[in-house]
């Protein structure tokens, strides 16, 4: 199925009363997913274990940063 047909089918599946913004958001989401799939096909993906490690590091850094900003006694 070509991309135009995929987009048209997606639009047809949306409720009749959806807004242009909702249509646009759905198409943008589909484009982002397709971009990610294309990157994976080219071997450009990040291994799951690496994503987990990066996410853990970011969450810990964010938590430490927030905790250091709390007033003393809270």
Secondary structure, DSSP 8 states (H G I E B T S, - for coil): --HHHHHHHHHHHS-TT--HHHHHHHHHHHHHHHHHHHHHHTT----HHHHHHHHHHHHHHHHHHHHHTS-TT-
